[in-house]
Amino acid sequence: MLWVDAVGGYLVCLDDQVVLAVRGMDSHADVPLMGDLSRNHATIARDGDGYVVRAHQTTFATIRKSNRLRSTTATVIRLGQTVELEFRQPSPVSSSAGLRW
């Protein structure tokens, strides 16, 4: 967790894949979330010059044909009934991406 000016916090994940899951002691979440989620709900993984979402439980994303996350527009990822995230990749060639609650 990175705190900037004691105003806001940012979780920085440096791995090629991150697990989105419920927050808890027995959870292996890289991005721990509060909500009606499982301990391994979904994974966002680097795939070449982009990212893919791999659903392990009920997950919906505004993706057209594949599980590939789009870099040109924001993609909404809905986990279960209670959690909604917005995925953004600054540019198609950027190796970084962001999730917003």
C-alpha positions as CSV (number, residue, x, y, z in Angstrom):
1,M,0.0,0.0,0.0
2,L,1.4,3.4,-0.9
3,W,0.0,6.5,0.8
4,V,0.3,9.8,-1.0
5,D,0.3,13.0,1.1
6,A,-1.9,11.2,3.7
7,V,-4.8,11.9,1.4
8,G,-5.3,8.7,-0.6
9,G,-4.0,5.2,-0.8
10,Y,-2.8,3.2,-3.7
11,L,-2.2,-0.5,-3.8
12,V,0.7,-1.2,-6.1
13,C,1.0,-4.8,-7.5
14,L,4.1,-5.6,-9.4
15,D,3.3,-9.2,-10.5
16,D,2.2,-10.3,-13.9
17,Q,-1.1,-11.4,-12.4
18,V,-3.2,-10.3,-9.5
19,V,-6.0,-12.1,-7.6
20,L,-9.2,-10.2,-6.9
21,A,-10.9,-11.7,-3.9
22,V,-12.6,-11.2,-0.6
23,R,-10.5,-9.6,2.2
24,G,-9.8,-12.1,5.0
25,M,-7.2,-14.1,6.9
26,D,-7.4,-17.2,4.7
27,S,-7.6,-15.2,1.5
28,H,-4.7,-15.0,-1.0
29,A,-5.9,-11.8,-2.6
30,D,-3.5,-9.4,-4.1
31,V,-6.4,-6.9,-4.2
32,P,-8.5,-7.6,-1.1
33,L,-12.0,-6.4,-1.4
34,M,-15.0,-6.2,0.9
35,G,-18.1,-7.8,-0.6
36,D,-19.9,-11.1,-1.3
37,L,-16.8,-12.7,-3.0
38,S,-14.9,-15.9,-2.8
39,R,-11.2,-16.3,-1.7
40,N,-10.1,-16.5,-5.3
41,H,-12.8,-14.7,-7.3
42,A,-11.0,-13.5,-10.4
43,T,-7.5,-12.9,-11.8
44,I,-6.3,-10.1,-14.0
45,A,-3.2,-11.3,-15.9
46,R,-0.7,-9.7,-18.2
47,D,-1.0,-11.3,-21.7
48,G,1.5,-10.0,-24.3
49,D,0.9,-6.2,-24.6
50,G,-2.5,-6.3,-22.9
51,Y,-4.5,-7.9,-20.0
52,V,-7.1,-10.6,-19.6
53,V,-9.6,-11.3,-16.9
54,R,-10.0,-14.9,-15.7
55,A,-13.2,-15.5,-13.8
56,H,-13.1,-18.2,-11.1
57,Q,-16.6,-17.2,-9.7
58,T,-19.5,-15.1,-11.0
59,T,-17.8,-12.2,-12.8
60,F,-19.0,-9.9,-15.6
61,A,-16.9,-7.6,-17.6
62,T,-17.8,-5.2,-20.5
63,I,-15.8,-7.2,-23.0
64,R,-17.0,-8.0,-26.4
65,K,-15.6,-11.3,-27.8
66,S,-12.9,-12.5,-25.5
67,N,-11.7,-12.1,-22.0
68,R,-9.2,-9.5,-23.1
69,L,-9.5,-6.2,-21.4
70,R,-9.6,-3.2,-23.8
71,S,-6.9,-0.6,-23.5
72,T,-8.6,2.2,-25.4
73,T,-11.7,2.6,-23.1
74,A,-12.5,1.8,-19.5
75,T,-13.8,-1.7,-18.9
76,V,-16.2,-2.3,-16.0
77,I,-15.6,-5.5,-14.1
78,R,-18.4,-6.7,-11.8
79,L,-17.5,-9.3,-9.2
80,G,-20.5,-11.1,-7.7
81,Q,-23.5,-8.8,-6.9
82,T,-21.7,-6.2,-4.8
83,V,-18.3,-5.1,-6.3
84,E,-17.7,-3.1,-9.4
85,L,-14.3,-2.0,-10.6
86,E,-13.1,0.1,-13.6
87,F,-10.1,-1.2,-15.4
88,R,-7.9,1.2,-17.4
89,Q,-4.6,0.8,-19.3
90,P,-3.1,4.2,-20.2
91,S,-2.1,3.1,-23.6
92,P,-1.9,-0.2,-25.6
93,V,1.9,-0.3,-25.1
94,S,1.9,0.6,-21.4
95,S,3.0,-2.1,-19.0
96,S,0.9,-0.6,-16.3
97,A,-2.8,-0.6,-15.6
98,G,-5.2,0.7,-13.0
99,L,-8.4,-0.4,-11.2
100,R,-10.8,2.1,-9.7
101,W,-13.5,1.3,-7.2
